[in-house]
Amino acid sequence: MKGLLIKEFMNLKTSFFIILIYVILIFCLTIPSSIAGGDVTTNPDPITPIEEGLIAFGSAAPGLFIAAFYPNTVLNSSYQLDEKSNWTPFIISVGVRKSTIISSKVALSLILDVIFIGVFLIASFVLGSIPFTLSSVIFYVGVSLGCALFSQALTIMICSLWGSNKAIVLSIFLSFLTTALPLVFALIPFFVESLFNYLWVFGLIDLFVFGILLSIIVLVITNHFYKKRDF
């Protein structure tokens, strides 16, 4: 596993500029959140906590989407490099188990999450208008991880079973869908006043249902069929 992770880190060098661009993009998308927060505080008209929260979420949503969705771009490029170099048949021939290969891709996705989601959270709480409270931290961590883990688990399944080149369109479409679903679910408390005080609960639901439960199911299915795939 250690050797596979070192190899993935070496491959990340080829995606350095992609990572840098998206990190800058996340910060740029956070600026409107700060502006919106200034408008709210200077606006003489009364504004409800739900409206203020919806403004903050709407301003942060583009950066949240980028943070959760675009690690798939780097993850997909990892598969493309493996396929171009015929790396998978070689590493299997020297005795590395297929389950270990899948595990290395999962570890890579977690590393990417730390980078992208970490940058998003720092930018949102420091530069944006999102209040730094326990509820908001749980909500945005849960939603972003829920989106990212589910989306990346599906990308790993598609690329592992059908190949990145053959399944690139399907991978992008389904990754977009699985990123959007948790985001839509997270909007519910902003339109139901009685649920707004339990905003953090929806972050935890996104994390455990989309991020953990569904991701585990997808990865178990992937591991099962990947073992049967011939290279």
N, C-alpha and C positions, 0 to 999 in steps of 0.2 A: 504493500500500500504506500509506504514512504517513497519508494522509487517512482510510482505512478504519479504521486502528487508533485514530486520534483519535476517530472516531465510536463505536467499541466502548468506549473509555474513558468517553465521555459516557454511553453506555447503562449502564455499570456503576454510575453514580450511582443508578439506579433499583433496583439490586440490592444497594445498600450494606448495608441492614439484614439481608438474607439472608446476605451474606458475614460480617457481624459476629456474627450468631447462630451460624453454623457454626464460626467461629474460637473463640468462647467455649465451644461444645459440645466441640470437640476438647480444649481445656484441661481441661474438667470430666471428660471421659472418661479423661484421663490420671491423675487423682487416684487411682483404684483401683489403678493400676499401682504408684504410690508406696507405698500401703498394703500391697499384696501383697509388695513388696520388703522392707518392714519386717518382715512376718510371717516371711518366709524367713530373714532374718538373726537373728531372735530365737527361732526354732523350734529346740528342742534336738535334735529328731530329725534324723538325717542326710538330706540331699537331694542327688540326683545333679545334675550340670550340665544334663542333658537336662530333668529336671523343673523346674529353676530357669528354664531357657530357655523352656520351655513356658508357665510361669506368666507370664513377662515378655511373651511373644508374645500369650497369651490376654488379658492386661490391656491391651495396646496395640492389639489387633485392632479394637475398636470405633472408636477414634480413627483408625486406619489406613484403615478402611473409609469413614468419613466424609470423610477427606481425599482419598481416591481417587474416591469416588462422587459427592459433592455438587457438585463443579464443574460437573457435567452440568446441575444445576438452573439455574445462572447462564447456562451456554451455551445451554440451551433457551430461557431467557427472552430472550436476544439474538435468536434466530430469531423468537420471537413478536412482538417489537417491530418487526422488519423486515417481517413479514407484515401486521401491523395498519396500518402506514404505507405499504404498497406500495413499500417502499424498493428492493427488488431490481430490479423492472422499470425504475424510474427510473435507478438507477446503471448498469444495463446499457445503457440508451438513450443515455447520455452517453459511452459508449465504454470503460467498465471491463470487462476480461475476466472471464469467470466463474471461471477458475482463480485470479484474484487475490482474488475474493470468498471462495473456499474457503480460500485461504492466510491471509486475515485471521481466519477462524474458528479455524484451526489455531494462529495466533499468540495469539489470545485464550485458547485452551485452555491453552497453555503458561504464559501469565501467571497464570491461575487455579491451575495446578499449583504455581507458585512460592509463591503465597500460602498455599494450603491445606496442601500437603505440607511447606513450610517451617515453618509453624506446628506441624504434627504432630511433625516431627523435633525442633524446639526443645523442645516440651512433653515429649516422650518421654524425651529424654536429660537434660533439666534437672530436670523434676518427677517423671519416672517412675523405674522400677527397671531400665531397659535400660542395660547397661554401655556406656560410650562407648569402643568399640574399633573398629579398622579393619574387622573382620569384621561387626560389628553395623551400622555405618554403611552399608557396601556392601549388606548384606542388606535393611535397611529402605528405603533409597533405591531399590534395584532393584525391590523388591516394590511399593512405593507408586507409583513411576513406571510400572511394568508394568501395574498395575491401571488407573491414571488414563488413560494414553495410549490403551490399547486401548478402554476404555469410551468415552472422548470421541471417538475416531475413528469409532466406531459411531454415536454420537449425531449427529455431523456428517453422516454418510452418510444416516441416516434423515430428519433434519430438512431436509437439502438436497434430497433426491429426492422426499420425500412430504409435507413440511411438518410443522411442530411440532405443530399442532393435530390433524391426522389421525393422526399417528404417535406421539402422546404416550405412550399406554399401551405400545405396542411398544418405544418408546425406553427407558422406565423399566425394563421387564422385561429387555431385552437388556443394558442398561447394568448392571443388578444382576448378571446372569449373568456378564458379562465382567469384572466387578470381583471376583466370588466365585471364579472359576476360578483366577486367579493366587494368591489367598490360600490356597485348598485345596492347590495345588501346593507352596506355601511351607511347609506343615505337614509334609511328608514327612520331612525330616531330624530332626524332633522325635520321630518314632516309630521311626526306624531309627538305632540307636546309631552304627553305622559311618559314617554320613553327617553326623552332627551337627557334627563338626569342619570340615566343608566347607559350613557354613551360607551363607557369602558367595556360593558358587557358585550356589545356588538364587536368590539375589537377582539375580545377573547374568543367569541364564536367564530369569527373569521380565522383566527389563528388555529384553533383546535379542529374545526370542521374542514375548512379548505386547506389550511396549511399543514396540518398533521394527519388527520384521519384520511382524507381523500388522497393526499400525497403518498402515504404508506400503502394504500390500496393499489394505486397506480404503479408504484415501484415494485411491489410484490408481483404483480402481473408481468411487469417488464422483466424482472429477474427470472421468472418461470419460463417465459417464451424465449428469452435471450440465450438461456442455456441450451435450447434446442436448435438455435440458429447455426447454420453451417457457414464457414468462412473459407 
